[in-house]
Amino acid sequence: MFQIFEDIWTHEELECFYQDMQEAKRTIKTQKKSGDDPNYRDLNSLRWKCERGTDARNRLQEKISQLLPNHQINFAAYVEQYKPNRLHYDSYGGPFGVTCIIPLLEYNGDTDQTLVFDHSSREGEDTKSILIKLQEEIKNSVPKFKHTHKYKLDHCNLGSVINSIALIGVFPYRRGNMVAFDKRLLHCSNDWKLTDPKRRHKDFILIHTYAKY
């Protein structure tokens, strides 16, 4: 699954989220850890949980329930990303659920992107073991695509893998929009630092859900 929802958040709503994020930065302990993978630590981002029962969390759940019926949020956080994410998964096998990304500031959709690839994780795996296996499988193959050149993905250091897997979708970071994709799918961000070296970080809301079937 990969779906972009356009113009679902007003500027007023996003401003409320952004101000709540600033308050969270002052009062809540930060996290540097992926939601579902105990072996993956994201040292390039800071996160502040959006806790159950808060106004912001209730607003997020209300919107998710409208757009994705039967989905329940089990993780929501404000994120300051200081370096672009490399290839990773947000869940390893298990039941269906989605990752949602909501940009909080106005970014250039042609330069700030999340890319989702057609490769799904399974239980008992982790990102490192999957990528090693993929490298072994494709080492004698000719790359089918040119994703690394088109989307600025050199920071992933795995061009052979990236260029051998089809893209399911690309999410341009435009204020008011949200993407939702199967959290078991391989994904990464493009190297947005190349387009604006002076920018310190990228701010967004990260949500993980599970489907209540």
Buried (B, 14 or more C-beta within 10 A) or exposed (E): BBBBBEEBBEEEBBEBBBEBBEEBEEEBEBBEBBBBBEEBEBEBBBBBBBEEEBEBBEBBBEBBEEBBEEBEBEBBBBBBBBBBBBBBBBBBEEEBBBBBBBBBEEBEBEBBBBBBBEBBBEEEBBBEEBBEEBEEEBEEEEBEBEBBEEBBBBBBEBBBBBBBBEBBBBBBBBBBBBBBBBBBBBBBBBBBBEBEEEEEBBBBBBBBBBEEE
